[in-house]
Amino acid sequence: MGGLGDTGRMTFEVTDAAHPAAARAHPAYARALSAAVWATRIQFAALGMLGGAWGVHIPSVKAQYALGEAMLSSVLLAAATGAVISLFAAGRLIGRLGARTACTLAAAVMGVMLALVLVWGSLWLLLPAMLLFGMAMSLFDVAINTEGTALESLSGRTVMSNLHAMFSVGAMAGAALTGGLLRAGVDARVQLAAIGIGTAVAAALAARSMLQAHPAPAEGEGPQQHFAWPRGILLVIGLMIFAGMSAEGVMYDWCVLYLKQELQLGQDVAAMGYAAFTAAMAAARFGGDALRARYSERNLLRASAGLSAVAMAVVLLSGHAAVSIAGYALVGAGLAPVVPILFNAATRVPGTSRAAAIAAVSSIGYLGFMIGPPLIGGLAQALSLTAAMWVVVLASALLAIGARKVG
């Protein structure tokens, strides 16, 4: 199985066990595969764009609904809870619908929920909307990562870091765009509606060039499960993704508020910190595939996570605006290789489909998004936001220690 898409109106039989050089050299095959790679880059960028716009406008949500840190944490918790719930069905849904159909449906829900986030009028309407937002985001995330690992298999080359770089590019663009619109005085509701609907449409159009189906398992592997409880090596990888996503989630959800509230910067200037974080992450991920080819994943993960821990500690100890923005960039560069390395490692575990493996480790990893941001809110309420942000340092340090488990 493994149709490559509509480009050239041709399909090819491909499996994980065999990548015929003649098939890959066929012009129509090459065009279809290239189109699928570009389509998946657009999907990663779309997810980043939505996340970037959301991250910058978390203070807007806080102000619109008159929330304290603890109640704001409940909003973030609703989105994270939806993300985890969705993961239990993601493998089955993607196996039944295909990655590109799942992407189209999830993008539509994400876009609409972002467009409406400031217009519900009540916290009790916002919470279920955020639950749906989180469910759609995690389904979309699993679908595009599944597509990415299939493209690595079909092309015979590493592309995952490059794809994740496009997420960071999208997040940077979303943060920069919303920061500029804030400076221009554009209503926040108009901003989110335009970005939400626009990215949903872009994702739907890009999905048309994604793979029709994914490669079959190698001969002798036996049937693959479309759902897997994280155990054994999948559990270990999941716990490491938990640490990485905890740090990353805290940065996405709280780094702007930290600069605005603790350092007294304007929201438009604080958005530059978010942009610095995501820009550095994008740059590091664009070079990540070359680094993976040159250095062992274990050493790369240990060094990058250590960089993240040290940089965030400097940010919090300095309390200086310029140092903080530069430090955010180093944290982004340090966290950049974590998810591409660990997601790809999960798909090499035999006996489960790519979607099931990614969903299994993501079910633990997304607990980082679930626990990290609300934990920051609770600690900020009890202590201070500066004290709470030390969670990023701790999570990064634990990840550096655990890197020895990566083969």
C-alpha positions as CSV (number, residue, x, y, z in Angstrom):
1,M,0.0,0.0,0.0
2,G,1.1,3.6,0.1
3,G,-0.4,5.9,-2.5
4,L,1.6,9.1,-2.6
5,G,-1.1,11.5,-3.5
6,D,-2.8,13.0,-6.5
7,T,0.3,14.6,-8.1
8,G,0.9,13.0,-11.5
9,R,-2.2,11.0,-11.0
10,M,-0.1,8.0,-10.2
11,T,0.3,5.7,-7.2
12,F,3.2,3.4,-6.2
13,E,3.5,0.3,-4.0
14,V,6.0,1.0,-1.2
15,T,6.7,-0.7,2.1
16,D,8.9,0.1,5.1
17,A,11.0,-3.0,4.2
18,A,11.7,-2.0,0.6
19,H,12.4,1.4,-0.9
20,P,13.1,0.6,-4.6
21,A,15.6,3.1,-5.9
22,A,13.9,2.9,-9.3
23,A,10.6,3.9,-7.8
24,R,12.1,6.8,-5.9
25,A,13.9,8.0,-9.1
26,H,10.6,8.0,-11.1
27,P,9.8,11.7,-11.8
28,A,6.1,11.4,-10.9
29,Y,7.0,9.6,-7.6
30,A,9.6,12.3,-6.8
31,R,7.2,15.1,-7.5
32,A,4.4,13.5,-5.4
33,L,6.8,12.9,-2.5
34,S,8.2,16.5,-2.7
35,A,4.6,17.8,-2.7
36,A,3.8,15.7,0.3
37,V,6.9,17.1,2.2
38,W,5.9,20.7,1.4
39,A,2.3,20.0,2.4
40,T,3.4,18.7,5.7
41,R,5.7,21.7,6.2
42,I,2.7,23.9,5.7
43,Q,0.7,21.8,8.3
44,F,3.4,22.2,10.9
45,A,3.6,25.9,10.2
46,A,-0.2,26.2,10.5
47,L,-0.1,24.5,13.9
48,G,2.7,26.8,15.0
49,M,0.8,29.9,13.8
50,L,-2.3,29.0,15.8
51,G,-0.1,28.3,18.9
52,G,1.8,31.5,18.5
53,A,-1.4,33.6,18.2
54,W,-2.8,31.8,21.2
55,G,0.4,32.3,23.3
56,V,0.5,36.0,22.7
57,H,-3.2,36.4,23.5
58,I,-3.2,34.5,26.8
59,P,-3.0,37.9,28.6
60,S,-5.9,39.0,26.5
61,V,-7.9,36.0,27.7
62,K,-6.9,36.8,31.3
63,A,-8.1,40.4,30.9
64,Q,-11.3,39.6,28.9
65,Y,-12.6,37.2,31.5
66,A,-11.0,39.0,34.6
67,L,-9.1,35.9,35.6
68,G,-6.4,35.5,38.3
69,E,-3.5,33.1,37.7
70,A,-5.3,30.2,39.3
71,M,-8.4,30.6,37.1
72,L,-6.3,31.2,34.0
73,S,-4.6,27.9,34.8
74,S,-8.1,26.2,34.6
75,V,-8.4,27.5,31.1
76,L,-5.0,26.1,30.1
77,L,-5.9,22.9,32.0
78,A,-9.1,22.5,29.9
79,A,-7.1,22.7,26.7
80,A,-4.5,20.3,27.9
81,T,-7.1,17.8,29.2
82,G,-8.8,17.8,25.8
83,A,-5.4,17.1,24.2
84,V,-4.8,14.1,26.4
85,I,-8.3,12.7,25.9
86,S,-8.0,13.0,22.1
87,L,-4.8,10.9,22.1
88,F,-6.6,7.8,23.2
89,A,-8.5,7.8,20.0
90,A,-6.0,9.5,17.7
91,G,-4.3,6.3,16.4
92,R,-7.6,4.7,15.6
93,L,-9.0,7.8,13.9
94,I,-5.9,8.4,11.8
95,G,-5.9,4.7,10.9
96,R,-9.5,4.9,9.7
97,L,-9.6,8.3,8.1
98,G,-6.1,8.8,7.0
99,A,-3.7,11.5,8.1
100,R,-4.8,14.1,5.6
101,T,-8.5,13.8,6.3
102,A,-7.8,13.9,10.1
103,C,-5.7,17.0,9.5
104,T,-8.5,18.8,7.6
105,L,-11.2,18.1,10.2
106,A,-8.9,18.9,13.2
107,A,-7.7,22.2,11.5
108,A,-11.3,23.3,11.1
109,V,-12.2,22.8,14.8
110,M,-8.9,24.4,15.9
111,G,-9.5,27.5,13.7
112,V,-13.1,28.0,14.8
113,M,-12.3,27.6,18.5
114,L,-9.4,30.1,18.3
115,A,-11.6,32.5,16.4
116,L,-14.2,32.4,19.2
117,V,-11.9,32.4,22.2
118,L,-12.6,36.0,23.3
119,V,-16.3,36.1,22.4
120,W,-17.9,33.5,24.7
121,G,-18.8,36.0,27.4
122,S,-18.5,33.5,30.2
123,L,-15.8,31.3,31.7
124,W,-18.2,28.4,31.7
125,L,-18.6,28.6,27.9
126,L,-14.9,29.2,27.4
127,L,-13.9,26.0,29.3
128,P,-15.6,23.4,27.0
129,A,-14.5,25.4,24.0
130,M,-10.9,25.1,25.2
131,L,-11.5,21.4,25.7
132,L,-12.4,21.0,22.0
133,F,-9.5,23.2,21.0
134,G,-7.1,20.9,22.8
135,M,-8.6,17.8,21.4
136,A,-8.3,19.1,17.8
137,M,-4.8,20.3,18.4
138,S,-3.5,16.9,19.6
139,L,-5.3,15.0,16.8
140,F,-3.7,17.4,14.3
141,D,-0.3,17.0,16.0
142,V,-0.3,13.2,15.9
143,A,-1.5,13.2,12.3
144,I,1.3,15.5,11.0
145,N,4.0,13.7,13.0
146,T,2.7,10.4,11.7
147,E,3.0,11.9,8.2
148,G,6.5,13.1,8.9
149,T,7.8,9.7,10.0
150,A,6.2,8.1,6.9
151,L,8.0,10.6,4.7
152,E,11.3,9.8,6.4
153,S,10.6,6.1,5.6
154,L,9.7,6.7,2.0
155,S,12.4,9.2,1.2
156,G,15.2,7.5,3.1
157,R,16.4,10.7,4.6
158,T,15.8,12.6,7.9
159,V,13.2,15.3,7.7
160,M,11.6,15.4,11.1
161,S,13.7,18.3,12.6
162,N,13.0,20.3,9.4
163,L,9.3,19.7,9.8
164,H,9.4,20.7,13.5
165,A,11.3,23.8,12.4
166,M,8.3,24.9,10.4
167,F,6.2,24.6,13.5
168,S,8.6,27.1,15.2
169,V,8.5,29.3,12.1
170,G,4.7,29.4,12.3
171,A,4.8,30.1,16.0
172,M,7.3,32.9,15.4
173,A,5.1,34.3,12.6
174,G,2.0,34.1,14.7
175,A,3.7,35.9,17.6
176,A,5.2,38.6,15.5
177,L,2.0,39.1,13.5
178,T,-0.2,39.4,16.6
179,G,2.4,41.7,18.3
180,G,2.4,44.0,15.3
181,L,-1.4,44.0,15.2
182,L,-1.5,44.9,18.9
183,R,0.8,47.8,18.3
184,A,-1.5,48.9,15.4
185,G,-4.5,48.8,17.7
186,V,-6.4,46.0,15.9
187,D,-9.1,44.4,18.0
188,A,-7.9,41.1,19.5
189,R,-11.1,39.4,18.5
190,V,-10.6,40.4,14.9
191,Q,-7.0,39.2,15.0
192,L,-7.8,35.7,16.4
193,A,-10.8,35.3,14.0
194,A,-8.6,36.1,11.0
195,I,-5.7,33.9,12.1
196,G,-7.9,31.0,13.2
197,I,-10.0,30.8,10.0
198,G,-7.1,31.7,7.7
199,T,-4.8,28.9,9.0
200,A,-7.7,26.4,8.9
201,V,-8.2,27.1,5.2
202,A,-4.5,26.9,4.5
203,A,-4.2,23.5,6.3
204,A,-7.2,22.2,4.4
205,L,-5.7,23.2,1.0
206,A,-2.3,21.7,1.9
207,A,-3.8,18.4,3.0
208,R,-4.7,17.7,-0.6
209,S,-1.1,17.0,-1.4
210,M,-0.4,14.8,1.6
211,L,0.0,11.0,1.3
212,Q,-3.1,9.0,0.4
213,A,-1.9,6.2,2.7
214,H,1.2,5.4,4.7
215,P,3.7,2.6,4.1
216,A,2.9,-0.9,5.2
217,P,4.9,-2.6,8.0
218,A,8.0,-4.5,7.0
219,E,7.5,-8.1,6.1
220,G,7.6,-10.3,9.2
221,E,6.6,-7.6,11.7
222,G,3.1,-8.9,12.0
223,P,0.0,-6.8,12.5
224,Q,0.4,-3.3,13.9
225,Q,-1.8,-2.0,16.8
226,H,-3.6,1.3,16.3
227,F,-3.6,1.9,20.0
228,A,-0.8,1.1,22.5
229,W,-0.6,1.7,26.2
230,P,2.8,3.3,26.9
231,R,5.0,0.6,28.6
232,G,8.6,-0.5,28.4
233,I,10.7,1.7,26.1
234,L,7.6,3.6,25.0
235,L,7.0,4.6,28.6
236,V,10.6,5.7,29.0
237,I,10.4,7.8,25.9
238,G,7.0,9.2,27.0
239,L,8.4,10.3,30.3
240,M,11.3,12.1,28.5
241,I,8.8,13.8,26.2
242,F,6.8,14.8,29.4
243,A,9.9,16.7,30.7
244,G,10.5,18.4,27.3
245,M,6.9,19.3,26.8
246,S,6.6,20.6,30.3
247,A,9.4,23.0,29.7
248,E,8.1,23.9,26.2
249,G,4.5,24.3,27.3
250,V,5.5,26.6,30.2
251,M,7.4,28.8,27.8
252,Y,4.6,29.0,25.2
253,D,1.9,29.8,27.8
254,W,3.7,31.9,30.4
255,C,6.8,33.5,28.9
256,V,4.9,36.6,27.6
257,L,3.1,37.1,30.9
258,Y,6.4,36.8,32.7
259,L,7.9,39.6,30.7
260,K,4.8,41.7,31.0
261,Q,4.0,41.2,34.7
262,E,7.4,40.6,36.3
263,L,9.5,42.9,34.2
264,Q,6.8,45.4,33.5
265,L,7.2,45.4,29.7
266,G,4.5,46.3,27.3
267,Q,2.6,43.4,25.8
268,D,3.9,44.2,22.3
269,V,7.5,44.2,23.6
270,A,6.9,41.1,25.7
271,A,5.8,39.4,22.4
272,M,9.4,39.8,21.2
273,G,10.5,37.4,23.9
274,Y,8.0,34.8,22.5
275,A,9.3,35.5,19.0
276,A,12.9,35.1,20.1
277,F,12.1,31.8,21.7
278,T,10.3,30.4,18.7
279,A,12.8,31.9,16.2
280,A,15.8,30.2,17.9
281,M,13.9,27.0,18.1
282,A,13.1,27.1,14.4
283,A,16.8,27.9,13.5
284,A,18.0,25.0,15.7
285,R,15.5,22.6,14.1
286,F,16.5,23.6,10.6
287,G,20.0,22.4,11.5
288,G,18.8,19.6,13.6
289,D,18.8,16.9,10.9
290,A,22.4,17.6,10.0
291,L,23.3,17.4,13.7
292,R,21.5,14.1,14.1
293,A,23.6,12.8,11.2
294,R,26.8,13.9,12.8
295,Y,26.3,13.3,16.5
296,S,24.6,10.6,18.5
297,E,21.1,11.5,19.5
298,R,22.0,10.8,23.1
299,N,24.8,13.4,23.2
300,L,22.8,15.9,21.2
301,L,19.9,15.6,23.6
302,R,22.1,15.9,26.7
303,A,23.9,19.0,25.4
304,S,20.8,20.8,24.2
305,A,18.7,20.1,27.4
306,G,21.7,21.3,29.5
307,L,21.8,24.5,27.5
308,S,18.1,25.1,28.1
309,A,18.5,24.6,31.9
310,V,21.4,27.0,32.2
311,A,19.9,29.7,29.9
312,M,16.6,29.7,31.8
313,A,18.4,29.9,35.2
314,V,20.3,33.0,33.9
315,V,17.0,34.6,32.7
316,L,15.4,34.2,36.1
317,L,18.4,35.3,38.2
318,S,19.0,38.4,36.1
319,G,15.5,39.9,35.9
320,H,16.8,42.0,33.0
321,A,14.7,42.6,29.8
322,A,17.5,42.2,27.2
323,V,19.0,39.2,29.1
324,S,15.6,37.6,29.3
325,I,14.9,37.9,25.6
326,A,18.4,36.6,24.7
327,G,17.9,33.8,27.3
328,Y,14.6,32.8,25.8
329,A,16.3,32.4,22.4
330,L,18.9,30.0,24.0
331,V,16.1,28.1,25.8
332,G,14.3,27.7,22.4
333,A,17.5,26.4,20.8
334,G,18.1,24.0,23.7
335,L,14.6,22.5,23.6
336,A,14.5,22.3,19.7
337,P,15.8,18.7,19.3
338,V,13.8,17.1,22.0
339,V,10.5,16.3,20.3
340,P,11.9,15.4,16.9
341,I,14.4,13.0,18.4
342,L,12.0,11.3,20.8
343,F,9.0,11.1,18.5
344,N,11.2,9.4,15.8
345,A,12.6,7.0,18.4
346,A,9.1,6.0,19.4
347,T,8.2,5.1,15.8
348,R,11.1,2.6,15.7
349,V,9.5,0.5,18.5
350,P,8.2,-2.6,16.7
351,G,4.6,-3.9,16.9
352,T,2.7,-0.6,16.8
353,S,1.7,1.7,13.9
354,R,3.4,5.1,13.7
355,A,0.3,6.9,14.8
356,A,-0.2,4.6,17.8
357,A,3.5,5.0,18.9
358,I,3.3,8.7,18.6
359,A,-0.1,8.8,20.4
360,A,1.2,6.5,23.2
361,V,4.3,8.7,24.0
362,S,2.3,11.9,23.4
363,S,-0.3,10.7,25.9
364,I,2.4,11.1,28.6
365,G,4.1,14.0,26.9
366,Y,0.9,16.0,26.7
367,L,0.6,15.6,30.5
368,G,3.5,18.0,30.5
369,F,1.3,20.5,28.7
370,M,-1.5,19.6,31.1
371,I,0.5,19.7,34.4
372,G,3.2,22.3,33.5
373,P,1.2,25.5,32.8
374,P,-1.4,25.0,35.6
375,L,1.4,24.1,38.0
376,I,3.0,27.4,37.1
377,G,-0.3,29.2,37.9
378,G,-0.6,27.6,41.3
379,L,3.0,28.3,42.2
380,A,2.7,31.9,40.9
381,Q,-0.4,32.4,43.1
382,A,1.4,30.9,46.2
383,L,4.9,32.4,45.5
384,S,5.6,34.5,42.4
385,L,5.7,33.9,38.7
386,T,9.5,34.3,38.8
387,A,9.8,31.5,41.3
388,A,7.3,29.3,39.4
389,M,9.2,29.6,36.1
390,W,12.1,27.6,37.7
391,V,10.0,24.6,36.6
392,V,11.6,25.1,33.1
393,V,15.1,24.7,34.6
394,L,14.1,21.6,36.5
395,A,12.4,19.9,33.6
396,S,15.4,20.7,31.3
397,A,17.9,19.4,33.8
398,L,15.9,16.1,34.2
399,L,15.8,15.7,30.5
400,A,19.6,16.1,30.2
401,I,20.0,13.4,32.9
402,G,17.6,11.1,31.1
403,A,19.2,11.5,27.7
404,R,21.4,8.4,28.5
405,K,18.3,6.3,27.9
406,V,18.2,7.3,24.2
407,G,19.9,4.6,22.1
